[in-house]
Amino acid sequence: MGSFKNVLAKIEELDPLHTKKIRKDLEGFDDAFYQKADAFVDRFESYLKKKGHTLDYGVDCYLRMIADVRIETMHFVRTGEYTSKSFEEANQRVYNNPDIMEYYMNALLLSQFLWGHHYTIYNYFIDNLPKYKDKIDYYLEMGGGHGLYISEAIRLLKPGTKFDLIDISPTSIEASRALIANDSVNYTLSDIFKIKAEKKYDFITMGEVLEHVEDPVALLAKLGELLKDGGSMFITTPTNAPAIDHIYLFTNSDDIRKVIDKAGFKVTDEIGIYSEKVSKEKAEKFKVAMMYAAFITKK
């Protein structure tokens, strides 16, 4: 089976400059990180093999995404805007395009360990979710994407917990189902706004979705209808992060907190990690991307 260092070596062969950035981002990560990363790569490679692909294919997917990000970043630096202006545009461009979604999902999976800020947020979720487990009988993942977060929730929460996953992309549903490989999850292919508030959840996770919609306040408010009183949510979203399907631009963490507040929620715990190892002042001056994550509850 593959190893995380093998993945880095494969990327380095094809894009040494980008690999230099990855290695710099991962400086200081301990053995526990590399153990988790190796376990993830084994799992990722098994997932690819089921679909008739190799680890090299996964690396190629990742580098395709990096090429996209470079183009999107040039546009962002020049204009201060993302290229996609509406959800319908992103839907046609990405979510309803199986070829794009195929490499995009694989690439995002790898980024969870190749990007230091992604891993730190992922680990933050793992470290803090157990604090809520005694209160969670019904768990929802909205926009499951690659299925990595709900996989950890299944591992961390108590036996008998019920899990629902809702996503608008058939490719995301397929990828999550293949990666999770657990019969305890109920999958629903749907726009979240079409889901009636007949079920109420104790806990909802929504990773990197707010930036994909035109009205993040409306989305959070909709999830509030699905959340039990006293329930909690875990959300993540980036600032200044140009990508092929990003629509809503958050310029800083205050922008995100304002959306959370307007939607009727309050932050109980939060973290923000920049994608570059620079000072806050330099990050804000040069619009360096930041990944923000928070546990929130209804006000």
N, C-alpha and C positions, 0 to 999 in steps of 0.2 A: 504493500500500500504506500501511498504518497506521504510526504511530510510537509510541514509548513515551510521548512527551509528549501525543500525541493521546488515548491511553488515560487518562492522568491527567486531562486536560481533561474527558473523558466522565464519569469518576467524580466529578469536582468538581461538575459540573452536577447530579448526583443526590444526592451526599452530601458537601457541602463540609467538614463537620466531620471526617469520616474522611480526606478528602484532605489536610487539614492535618497529621494524624498521619503519613501516608505521606511527605509532603514533609519533615517533620522527621526521620523515620527515614533518609531518603536524603541528608541534608545531608552534604557532604564526599565523596560518591562521585565518582570521576573520570570523564573522558571515556570510558575503556575500559568502564566500567559501562554508560554510555548507548549505546555502540556495540553491546555485547552485547544490551542490552535492546531496541534497535531491530531487531536481527537476529531476536531471539526473537519480537517482535510480528509481524514479517512471516511468520515460520514459523507462528505461532499463528493468524494470520488465514487463511493458506492452508489450514490444517487445518480451520478452521471452515467455510470455503467449500466444501470437499469434502463437508461434511455438510449443506450448504444453509443455513448460518448466516452472520451478519455479526459484525464486531467488537463492535458494540453488544450483541449477544446474549451474547458472552463477558463483557462488563462487567456485564450484568444477572446472569449466573451468579455472578460474584464478589461482587456486592452482596447476593445471596441468602445466600451463605455468611457474609458479615459480619453479616447480620441474625441468622443462627443463632448465631454466636459471641457476639453480645451477649446473647442469651437464655441461652445456656449459661454465660456469665460471671456473670450475675446469680445463677443457681442456685449456682455454685461459690463465689461470695463469701458467699452466705447460709449454705451448708451445708458447704463445704469438700470437696465430693464432685462427681464427674462424674455426669451423668444416666443414662448407660448403665452397667449393672452386670455384664453378661455378654456374651460374644462372640455368643451366639445372638441376644440382643436387638439388638446393633449390626448383626448380619448381616441380620436381618429389617427393621430400621429403615433401613439404608443400603445395604449391599453387594448385597442381592438386590432392591433397589428401583431399577430403571433410571432413573426420573425424577429421583430424588435423586442417584444416582451421576453422571448426565449433567452436572448443574450443578456438582456437587461437584468432579469431576475438572477441569472447565474453570477453576473458581475457584482450585483448588490450583496449576494451571499458572501462572496470572497472579501468584499470591502469591510465586512464586519470584523475581520481580523487584520486585514492589510492596512486599514486606516485606524490609527491610534485613538482618534476621538470617537469613532464608531464603537470600537471595542470597549472603551471606558464607559460609554452610555449603556451598552449591553450588559456589562458587569455591574453597573449601578442598579439596573433592573433586577438582576439575579440576587444581588446582596439585599435588596429592600423588599422584594415581593413576599418573602416568607413572613414578614411582619403582619401581613394582611390575611394569611391563609386560614386562620380560624373563622374569619367572617365571610369566606368565599365558598359558596356552593354552586354558583352559576357564573361562569366567566365568558366574556365576549372579546374576541379580537376583531377589530374593524380595520380592513385593509391589511390582511394577513401577509401579503407580499410573499416573502420567501419562507415563512413559517418558523423562523428561528426563535422568535420570542414566545410563541405559543408552545413550542416544544419544551422550552425551559419551564413555562407555567405548568405543563403537564407533569414535569419531573418534580417541581417544587411544591405544588399544592396537594392537599390531602386526597386520599383515595375517595372515589365517589363524586368528585367535582365534575360538573357538566361543562363542556366546552362547545362554544359556537364560534365559527369563523365566517365572516362576511367579506366578500371582495367583489369588485365590479369587473375584474379581469378573469376570463376563463383560464388563461395561462398561469396566473397567480394561484388560482384554486388548485390547478393540476400540480404545480410545483410544491405548494404547501402540503397537499395530500401525499405526494411521493416522499417528501422529506420527513414529514411527521410519522407516517406509517403507523397510525394509532386509531383504533376504531372508536375511541371515546369522543372524537371531534365530529360535530355536525357542520357540514359545509353549505353555505348559501351563496349562490351567484346572484348578486343584486346590488342596485344602488341603495345605499343606506337610507336615503330619504323615502324609499318605497316600503321600508320595514315598519309595520305597525307596532305601536308600543304595548303589545299584548304581553310580551315577556319583559321581566325586569331583571337586570343583572346586578350582582354584588360587586363586580369588578370589570372594568373595560380597559383594554389596551389598544392604543392607536399610535403606531410608530410611523413617523414620517408620512403623514397624510395631509395635514393642514396646509402645507405649501402647494398641494396639488389641486386646491379648490379656489373658486373665486370669492367665496364668502365663508371664511373659517369660523366666524361667530355662529352662523347658522348651523354649521356642521357640529360644533361643540354643543350647541343648544339641543340639536336633535339627539345626540348621544345622552344628554341630560335627561331626556324623556325616557330613555331605555335603562337608566341607572336607578337602582333603588335608593330611597332616602337613606343616607348614612353610608352609601357605597362610595367607592373610590375609582379613580381613573389614572392610568399612566399614559402620558403623551410625550412624543418627541417631535421636534421640527427644527430645521436649520435656518440660520440667517445667512443672507448673501451667498446663496448656494445655487448658481446657475446649472440647470440640467434640462434635458430635452422635454421633461414633463412637469417642470416646476412653473407655477402660475403666480401664486401670491408671494410677494417679496416682503419678508420680515428683515428689517435692517439692523435690529438689535433685540436683546432680550426684553426690553421694556415694551416693544411692539407686541411681543407674544403675550406678556402678562396682561396687557390691555384687552386683547382678544379673550383671554381666559376670564377676565373680570366681566366683560360685556356679556359673555355667554352664561353668566350666573354661577361661576366657580371661583374657588379660592385655592391658592397654592399651599400645600402642606410640606412639601420638600422639593428641592430643585437643584439642578446642576447645569453648568454650561461649559463646554470644552471647545476651544478653537482648533481648527484643522492644521494650524501651523504653530510651532513653538516660538511665539513672539509675545511681547507685552500687550496688555489690553489696549494701551494707547495706540500702539502700532497696528494692532488688529482692527481697531475701529477706523483709523485713518485710511488704511488700505483695503477696507471692506473684506477682511479675511473671514471665511465661512466659520460659523460656530454651530455646534450641535447642542440644542437645548433639550432638557428632559425635566419632567415634573410629575409628581403625584398630586392630584387635585381632587377636591370634593365640592359638592354643591354648597353654596353660601346659605 
